[in-house]
Amino acid sequence: MSTMDNWRKSSYSGEGDGNNCVEIATSATHVAVRDSKAPTRATLTFPRAAFTRFLTTVEDPEGTPRPR
């Protein structure tokens, strides 16, 4: 996997608690996650498909089909 250099915070990281957030970076095949308070420490890296499944589950843990 190539070096991740496009780190970004969630748009929900507003004023005040904006430093208490995770950041993500993406490549063609992976998504990396790190703690915004300690960006030089370890990162977690996931295949894109696994991270997409994770986000889908977080958005709707009941698995309710949504209209498209």
Helices and strands as residue ranges (DSSP letters): E 8-9, E 22-26, E 30-35, E 44-47, H 48-59
